Structures are given as structure tokens and as C-alpha cells.
């Protein structure tokens, strides 16, 4: 497949896996065509240039290239602050299916990492300078590839649920069962088997929900959705997990591993989650089909 580019401009090359990361970070500049991302137009302002740089430095396949052909590390915007407590890590890894990862700052000056970016020593040094990272929280097996290396680089505890323990058998903390479990003051794990047997969502301060691949914000539908076409364990279990859990969740920020992020009033989020639970009850098992995800 050839390259999609504007003359002497930014391009997306044939390595693109259509993971949606770039389209989240550079809306209006990068779009989708024929099952992959394409450059719609070159940036026309400093803000748009920053968006394109963010998309390029996050892209797990390194498919997005500037006119020079090489990314400039000095223009890497990550970690990128989403608000005063959460930073988007960027540098998504092909070994975690291109998942987003986050740093959650705590009131005592420490931080937690939720899922991980790609591993590199320079990145570890950069994120380590932001403060003491006490915990690396894995949402499920698909995002576990670099967990141990990141946790060891920080001297942090690595967390995973027993249902996905074979993906991180050397984890320091193992979540068990289906009930909520405290991680630290203000941070709670909610096991949500469905996408995988050991999927977990983490809620912080009744403000943030790190949902892994259990649910996400879809730009296509303008709502919270489950990726029923990419459910490795059981869509019926996911429906049961949501029914058991959504009444306990309270947050404004939806921060998924895949799919877009969204901030809404907590009452609005709660209503949407209740409706999502009802919709998920009607879904039947289906073959895995990545092309059917409604980004």
C-alpha cells in the first residue's frame, strides 16, 4: 500500500494499524480512510503543529512523519497534561496494542502510572523526574508487556488481577475476586471481567475512571461504548460486571486504553453508564473483528 501525503507535507505511511491514537490527538488534521489514518491537511498554526507532533510521538507504529522525514525529540510534548492531576504518557507501544497510558498525580506529591507507554531508558528517566511513582496499575493482560520494567525503574509496586496473572506472574500485588479493592487513599480498583477475565477499572477521587478496554468514549456514537467486537473473554460477563459495578462508579473523566477520552459532569456519566449497561445486556457473542470498533 502506498503512502498518503500532501506534497512536501506530513504523511502517514503504510505501517499504520488504524489504532485511532493519532486521530484522538490531532482531530481535523488526521482522519480515517480505507481502514487506516490519513493526513487531511497540514497544520496551519502553532497549536495545530503541537497536535500533529503529539500524534506523531504517540503513534505506536511510528507511521506519522513530518516533512523532514524525522521526528524531533525536542518537540515531543509528552507527558501531556489533561488537567492538574492526570497526564497522558504518549509513546504508545505496539506490544500493548497501542494502548494509551496515564500518570495520576497524588496530593502527597507521588504518582501512579496506569498501564504503560513503550519502554525505553530515556523515557523512564523523563517520567521519573516528575516525582516518585509508587504504583503501576495494569488494567488487563493486553497492556502488561512493559509493566515489570516500568515498575522496576520506579521502584514501584506492579498490580494486576488474578484473572490475567499469567500475563504478569511477577506482579507485586494481585487483585482477587469481583469486589472493589483499595489501592491507596482515594484510589479504588473495580474488577470488571468481560473484555478479559482479569480486566479492571481504576477510579480515583470520584473524578477519574481509567477504564482500560472495558468501555470508552466513541466519537462515532457520541457516547460511552463497549468494544463488543473485541471481547476476548465474554460479553455476557461484561454485561454482568457492568450491572454489578456501575452504581458504585462516580467520575467526570473517562480515560480508556483504547478509544477516546471525555470529560462530562458526573451525573451525566452515571446516566450514560446505566444506559450502556442496558445496551450491553442485549449484545450476543461475536467473532473478534477489529475493523468493527466504532471509534
C-alpha positions as CSV (number, residue, x, y, z in Angstrom):
1,X,0.0,0.0,0.0
2,X,1.4,3.5,-0.9
3,X,1.7,6.5,1.3
4,X,-1.0,9.1,1.9
5,X,0.6,12.5,1.9
6,X,0.3,16.1,0.9
7,X,3.1,17.5,-1.3
8,X,6.1,18.3,0.9
9,X,3.9,17.8,4.0
10,X,3.1,15.5,6.8
11,X,2.3,11.9,5.9
12,X,1.0,8.6,7.3
13,X,2.9,5.6,5.9
14,X,1.9,2.1,5.2
15,X,2.8,0.8,8.7
16,X,-0.4,2.4,10.2
17,X,-2.5,-0.1,12.1
18,X,-5.6,2.1,12.4
19,X,-5.4,2.2,16.2
20,X,-7.1,5.7,16.4
21,X,-4.4,7.2,18.7
22,X,-3.4,9.9,16.2
23,X,-7.0,10.9,15.4
24,X,-7.6,11.4,19.1
25,X,-4.7,13.8,19.3
26,X,-5.0,15.7,16.0
27,X,-8.7,15.8,15.1
28,X,-9.3,17.6,11.9
29,X,-5.7,17.1,10.8
30,X,-5.7,13.3,10.7
31,X,-8.7,11.3,9.6
32,X,-9.6,7.8,8.5
33,X,-9.9,6.3,5.0
34,X,-9.8,2.8,3.8
35,X,-9.1,1.3,7.2
36,X,-6.1,3.5,8.1
37,X,-5.3,7.0,9.2
38,X,-4.5,9.7,6.6
39,X,-3.4,13.3,6.8
40,X,-6.3,15.5,5.9
41,X,-4.2,18.7,5.8
42,X,-1.0,20.1,7.2
43,X,-1.1,22.1,10.4
44,X,-1.7,25.9,9.9
45,X,-1.0,27.2,13.4
46,X,1.3,26.7,16.3
47,X,-1.5,24.9,18.2
48,X,-2.1,22.6,15.2
49,X,1.6,21.9,14.9
50,X,1.6,20.8,18.6
51,X,-1.3,18.5,17.9
52,X,0.5,16.9,15.0
53,X,3.6,16.4,17.0
54,X,1.6,14.8,19.8
55,X,0.0,12.4,17.3
56,X,3.4,11.5,15.8
57,X,5.1,10.9,19.1
58,X,2.2,8.8,20.4
59,X,1.8,6.7,17.3
60,X,2.7,3.0,18.2
61,X,3.8,2.2,14.6
62,X,5.7,5.4,14.1
63,X,3.7,5.9,10.9
64,X,3.3,9.7,11.2
65,X,6.2,11.6,9.8
66,X,6.9,15.3,9.4
67,X,8.1,16.9,6.1
68,X,11.7,16.4,7.2
69,X,11.1,12.7,7.5
70,X,12.4,12.5,11.1
71,X,10.8,13.3,14.4
72,X,12.5,16.0,16.5
73,X,12.7,14.8,20.1
74,X,12.8,18.4,21.3
75,X,9.2,18.7,20.1
76,X,8.0,15.7,22.0
77,X,5.1,17.1,24.1
78,X,4.7,14.1,26.5
79,X,3.7,13.6,29.2
80,X,0.8,15.9,28.2
81,X,-1.3,17.3,31.0
82,X,-5.0,16.7,30.6
83,X,-5.7,18.6,33.8
84,X,-3.9,19.3,37.1
85,X,-3.8,15.6,38.2
86,X,-3.6,13.5,35.1
87,X,-1.0,13.3,32.3
88,X,-1.2,11.3,29.1
89,X,2.0,9.4,28.7
90,X,2.1,9.1,24.9
91,X,4.7,6.9,23.2
92,X,2.1,4.1,22.8
93,X,3.6,0.7,22.4
94,X,2.9,-1.9,19.7
95,X,3.4,-4.5,22.4
96,X,0.4,-3.2,24.3
97,X,-1.8,-3.0,21.2
98,X,-1.1,0.7,21.0
99,X,-2.9,1.5,24.3
100,X,-3.0,4.9,26.0
101,X,-1.4,5.1,29.4
102,X,-1.6,7.8,32.1
103,X,0.2,9.3,35.1
104,X,-2.1,10.1,38.1
105,X,-0.6,12.6,40.5
106,X,-1.5,12.3,44.1
107,X,-1.9,15.0,46.8
108,X,1.3,13.9,48.6
109,X,3.4,14.6,45.5
110,X,3.7,11.0,44.4
111,X,2.2,9.5,41.3
112,X,0.8,6.3,39.9
113,X,1.1,5.0,36.3
114,X,-2.0,3.3,34.8
115,X,-0.9,0.9,32.0
116,X,2.4,1.9,30.4
117,X,4.0,3.6,27.4
118,X,6.6,1.8,25.3
119,X,9.8,1.0,27.3
120,X,13.0,3.0,26.9
121,X,15.6,4.1,29.3
122,X,15.3,7.8,28.3
123,X,11.5,7.7,28.7
124,X,11.9,6.2,32.1
125,X,14.3,8.9,33.2
126,X,11.9,11.6,31.9
127,X,8.9,10.3,33.7
128,X,10.9,9.5,36.8
129,X,11.8,13.2,37.1
130,X,8.2,14.1,37.6
131,X,8.2,12.6,41.1
132,X,8.1,9.3,42.9
133,X,5.9,6.8,41.1
134,X,4.7,4.3,43.8
135,X,2.5,2.0,41.7
136,X,2.0,0.7,38.2
137,X,-1.6,-0.3,37.7
138,X,-2.4,-2.7,34.9
139,X,-5.9,-2.8,33.6
140,X,-5.6,-6.2,31.9
141,X,-3.3,-8.7,30.1
142,X,-3.2,-6.9,26.8
143,X,-1.4,-3.9,28.4
144,X,1.0,-5.8,30.6
145,X,4.0,-6.2,28.3
146,X,6.2,-3.4,29.8
147,X,4.7,-3.4,33.3
148,X,7.6,-5.1,35.2
149,X,10.3,-2.9,33.6
150,X,8.5,0.3,34.3
151,X,7.7,-0.7,37.9
152,X,11.3,-1.7,38.5
153,X,12.6,1.5,37.0
154,X,10.5,3.4,39.5
155,X,10.9,1.0,42.4
156,X,7.1,0.8,42.3
157,X,4.6,-1.9,43.0
158,X,3.1,-3.7,40.0
159,X,-0.6,-4.5,40.2
160,X,-2.8,-6.9,38.1
161,X,-5.9,-9.0,38.6
162,X,-5.6,-12.8,39.3
163,X,-7.7,-13.5,36.1
164,X,-4.8,-12.2,34.0
165,X,-2.0,-13.1,36.3
166,X,-0.2,-15.2,33.7
167,X,0.5,-12.0,31.8
168,X,2.4,-10.5,34.8
169,X,3.2,-13.5,37.0
170,X,5.8,-11.5,38.9
171,X,3.3,-8.8,40.0
172,X,3.8,-7.4,43.5
173,X,0.1,-7.0,44.2
174,X,-2.7,-9.3,42.9
175,X,-6.3,-8.2,42.9
176,X,-8.8,-11.0,43.6
177,X,-12.5,-11.6,43.1
178,X,-15.0,-9.2,41.8
179,X,-15.4,-6.7,44.7
180,X,-13.8,-3.3,44.9
181,X,-10.3,-3.2,46.4
182,X,-8.5,-0.2,47.8
183,X,-5.2,0.7,46.1
184,X,-4.4,3.9,48.1
185,X,-6.3,6.8,49.6
186,X,-8.8,7.9,47.0
187,X,-7.9,5.2,44.5
188,X,-10.0,2.0,44.1
189,X,-9.8,-1.0,41.8
190,X,-13.1,-2.4,40.4
191,X,-12.6,-5.8,38.8
192,X,-14.7,-5.9,35.6
193,X,-14.3,-9.3,33.9
194,X,-15.5,-9.3,30.3
195,X,-13.0,-7.9,27.8
196,X,-10.6,-10.3,29.5
197,X,-11.0,-12.5,32.6
198,X,-8.9,-10.1,34.7
199,X,-10.0,-6.7,33.4
200,X,-10.0,-3.9,36.0
201,X,-11.1,-0.3,36.0
202,X,-9.5,2.1,38.5
203,X,-11.4,5.1,40.0
204,X,-9.6,8.0,41.6
205,X,-11.0,10.7,43.8
206,X,-14.5,10.2,42.3
207,X,-13.2,12.2,39.4
208,X,-11.2,9.9,37.1
209,X,-12.0,6.5,35.7
210,X,-9.2,4.6,34.0
211,X,-11.3,2.0,32.1
212,X,-8.7,0.0,30.2
213,X,-10.6,-1.7,27.4
214,X,-13.8,-2.3,29.3
215,X,-15.5,0.8,27.9
216,X,-14.5,4.0,26.1
217,X,-15.9,7.2,24.5
218,X,-16.9,6.8,20.9
219,X,-16.7,9.8,18.6
220,X,-18.9,7.9,16.1
221,X,-21.8,7.4,18.5
222,X,-21.1,10.4,20.8
223,X,-21.5,8.1,23.8
224,X,-19.8,5.6,26.1
225,X,-19.5,2.2,24.4
226,X,-18.1,-1.3,24.9
227,X,-15.9,-2.9,22.2
228,X,-18.1,-5.9,21.8
229,X,-16.3,-6.9,18.5
230,X,-13.0,-7.2,20.5
231,X,-14.1,-9.0,23.6
232,X,-11.7,-11.8,24.3
233,X,-13.4,-13.4,27.4
234,X,-17.2,-12.9,27.5
235,X,-19.7,-10.2,26.5
236,X,-22.2,-11.8,28.9
237,X,-19.7,-11.5,31.8
238,X,-19.0,-7.9,30.8
239,X,-22.7,-7.1,31.0
240,X,-22.9,-8.8,34.4
241,X,-19.8,-6.9,35.6
242,X,-21.3,-3.6,34.5
243,X,-24.6,-4.3,36.2
244,X,-22.7,-5.1,39.4
245,X,-20.4,-2.1,39.3
246,X,-21.8,1.0,37.6
247,X,-23.8,2.0,40.6
248,X,-20.5,2.3,42.6
249,X,-18.6,4.3,39.9
250,X,-18.6,8.1,40.2
251,X,-16.3,10.2,37.9
252,X,-16.1,13.0,35.4
253,X,-13.1,11.9,33.3
254,X,-13.4,8.7,31.2
255,X,-9.8,7.7,30.4
256,X,-9.6,4.5,28.4
257,X,-6.8,2.4,27.0
258,X,-8.4,2.4,23.5
259,X,-10.9,4.8,22.2
260,X,-11.3,8.5,23.0
261,X,-11.2,10.4,26.3
262,X,-14.1,12.5,27.6
263,X,-14.9,14.8,30.5
264,X,-18.6,15.3,31.4
265,X,-20.5,16.1,34.7
266,X,-20.5,13.0,36.9
267,X,-24.3,12.8,36.8
268,X,-24.2,12.7,33.0
269,X,-21.5,10.0,33.1
270,X,-23.6,7.9,35.5
271,X,-26.7,8.1,33.3
272,X,-24.6,7.1,30.3
273,X,-23.1,4.1,32.2
274,X,-26.6,2.9,33.2
275,X,-27.7,3.1,29.6
276,X,-24.6,1.3,28.5
277,X,-25.3,-1.5,30.9
278,X,-28.8,-2.0,29.4
279,X,-27.4,-2.0,25.9
280,X,-24.6,-4.5,26.8
281,X,-27.2,-6.9,28.1
282,X,-28.7,-7.2,24.6
283,X,-25.4,-8.0,22.9
284,X,-24.6,-11.5,21.8
285,X,-21.1,-13.1,21.4
286,X,-19.5,-12.4,18.1
287,X,-16.2,-13.2,16.4
288,X,-13.3,-10.8,17.1
289,X,-13.3,-8.1,14.5
290,X,-11.0,-5.1,15.0
291,X,-12.5,-3.4,11.9
292,X,-15.9,-3.2,13.6
293,X,-14.9,-1.0,16.5
294,X,-16.8,2.3,16.5
295,X,-14.1,4.8,17.2
